Amino acid sequence: MSSHPADPQRLDGPIRWRLLLLATGLVGLLDVSRWLEPDPRGFGTHMQLGLGPCAFTVLTGRLCPTCGMTTAFAWFTRGCLGQSWHANPMGCLIALLILPVSSWLFVCVWLKRPVGFRSVDRPLMGLLVAIVSASLAFWIIRFLGAPLNPGPSGLPPVFGPG
């Protein structure tokens, strides 16, 4: 017997494990962020994880769309939403979405079906497209609004006047 297209997708086997891994990974991002000390410049916190400086910034002197995201997460986990927003607005918004999205994913895994949707594909893809689009929009605003290498650090403020 085949299922009707209007029936919710049944979440079995590997898909449940992938969703569980995604939800756990999202919560893990906040957990790791809590242990990082936010860089006062508004970017560069990721270097505490052993990562190098942003190649885009090194080559162009401008911040990339993700510059300041780790710092935004670190500020967010400390309850400092203003500093989080200043470091990277999308980092702040993504951090804000992690708990509701991961909670939804955990419930979907537990119930073996999408809650509130027929499948998990469309809402997750829609969220991804919205995050990428908004990240690019914020970056364009920051890119056009910030002067090239204005400060003593040699890098522009992350978002708006420093």
VMD Tcl script that draws the C-alpha trace (Angstrom):
set ca {
  {0.00 0.00 0.00}
  {1.49 3.36 -1.03}
  {1.25 6.48 1.06}
  {-0.73 9.50 -0.02}
  {1.30 12.61 -0.98}
  {-0.49 14.58 1.78}
  {0.64 12.10 4.45}
  {3.57 13.23 6.58}
  {6.96 11.73 5.79}
  {7.88 8.86 8.10}
  {11.31 9.39 9.62}
  {13.07 6.05 9.86}
  {16.59 4.69 9.87}
  {19.40 6.89 8.58}
  {17.29 10.06 8.28}
  {16.54 10.00 12.01}
  {20.24 9.59 12.80}
  {21.11 12.51 10.50}
  {18.49 14.73 12.10}
  {19.70 13.71 15.57}
  {23.28 14.49 14.54}
  {22.20 17.88 13.14}
  {20.27 18.80 16.30}
  {23.13 17.69 18.55}
  {25.65 19.57 16.41}
  {23.62 22.77 16.61}
  {23.41 22.58 20.39}
  {27.13 21.72 20.43}
  {27.87 25.00 18.65}
  {26.38 26.92 21.54}
  {28.22 24.75 24.04}
  {31.60 25.33 22.39}
  {30.82 29.05 22.00}
  {30.27 29.33 25.73}
  {33.86 28.28 26.38}
  {35.37 30.82 23.96}
  {36.34 34.31 25.08}
  {34.75 36.84 22.67}
  {37.38 38.89 20.85}
  {36.84 42.58 21.72}
  {37.43 43.55 18.07}
  {34.17 41.77 17.13}
  {35.89 39.08 15.03}
  {38.75 36.63 15.39}
  {37.31 34.51 18.22}
  {37.52 31.46 15.94}
  {41.32 31.57 16.21}
  {40.98 30.19 19.77}
  {39.93 26.94 18.06}
  {43.28 26.72 16.29}
  {41.97 28.18 13.04}
  {43.89 30.83 11.13}
  {42.76 34.34 10.27}
  {40.10 34.81 7.60}
  {41.78 34.46 4.19}
  {39.25 36.86 2.61}
  {40.09 39.53 5.17}
  {43.83 38.98 4.83}
  {43.61 39.32 1.03}
  {41.09 42.17 0.78}
  {41.25 44.05 4.08}
  {37.47 43.64 4.35}
  {35.40 41.28 6.44}
  {33.72 38.26 4.83}
  {30.03 37.36 5.44}
  {30.98 35.05 8.31}
  {33.55 37.31 10.00}
  {32.38 37.87 13.56}
  {30.03 34.89 13.64}
  {31.98 32.93 16.24}
  {32.31 36.11 18.28}
  {28.55 36.70 17.93}
  {27.90 33.17 19.22}
  {30.31 33.67 22.14}
  {28.59 36.94 23.12}
  {25.13 35.37 22.65}
  {25.90 32.51 25.04}
  {26.80 35.13 27.65}
  {23.46 36.89 27.18}
  {25.07 39.95 25.56}
  {22.74 40.35 22.59}
  {23.93 43.86 21.72}
  {27.56 42.77 21.40}
  {26.44 39.64 19.56}
  {24.49 41.73 17.04}
  {27.38 44.15 16.63}
  {29.86 41.31 15.94}
  {27.65 39.73 13.24}
  {23.87 40.22 13.02}
  {23.29 36.86 11.35}
  {25.44 35.11 13.94}
  {23.16 36.56 16.60}
  {20.02 35.50 14.72}
  {21.36 32.00 14.00}
  {22.28 31.55 17.66}
  {18.76 32.67 18.58}
  {17.29 30.04 16.21}
  {19.41 27.12 17.41}
  {17.34 26.13 20.45}
  {13.92 26.19 18.75}
  {15.21 24.46 15.60}
  {17.14 21.79 17.49}
  {14.15 21.23 19.81}
  {11.93 20.75 16.75}
  {14.43 18.30 15.28}
  {14.62 16.30 18.55}
  {10.81 16.10 18.69}
  {10.66 14.98 15.04}
  {13.24 12.27 15.74}
  {11.36 11.16 18.84}
  {7.98 10.99 17.09}
  {9.47 9.58 13.86}
  {7.61 12.18 11.82}
  {7.89 15.88 10.99}
  {5.92 18.06 13.38}
  {3.94 20.82 11.68}
  {5.15 19.90 8.17}
  {4.77 17.01 5.73}
  {8.54 16.59 5.48}
  {11.66 17.97 7.12}
  {13.25 18.82 3.77}
  {11.26 21.93 2.92}
  {11.49 23.77 6.26}
  {15.19 22.99 6.65}
  {15.98 24.03 3.07}
  {13.86 27.17 3.46}
  {15.71 28.04 6.66}
  {19.07 27.48 4.98}
  {18.14 29.70 2.02}
  {16.85 32.42 4.38}
  {20.05 32.31 6.46}
  {22.35 32.48 3.43}
  {20.29 35.27 1.83}
  {20.13 37.35 5.00}
  {23.85 36.77 5.66}
  {24.69 38.09 2.21}
  {22.35 41.07 2.67}
  {23.95 42.01 6.01}
  {27.40 41.53 4.49}
  {26.60 43.82 1.54}
  {25.39 46.49 3.96}
  {28.53 46.08 6.06}
  {30.78 45.93 2.98}
  {29.33 49.09 1.43}
  {29.06 50.98 4.70}
  {32.47 50.32 6.20}
  {35.58 52.15 5.07}
  {38.60 50.10 4.03}
  {41.13 49.64 6.87}
  {40.03 52.64 8.98}
  {41.29 51.69 12.42}
  {44.49 50.83 14.25}
  {43.65 47.12 13.96}
  {43.81 47.52 10.18}
  {40.30 46.16 9.79}
  {36.93 47.89 9.47}
  {34.32 47.67 12.23}
  {32.18 44.57 11.85}
  {28.80 46.28 11.58}
  {28.24 49.99 11.76}
  {30.39 52.50 13.60}
  {32.80 51.01 16.12}
}
mol new
graphics top color blue
foreach p $ca { graphics top sphere $p radius 0.5 }
foreach p [lrange $ca 0 end-1] q [lrange $ca 1 end] { graphics top cylinder $p $q radius 0.2 }
display resetview
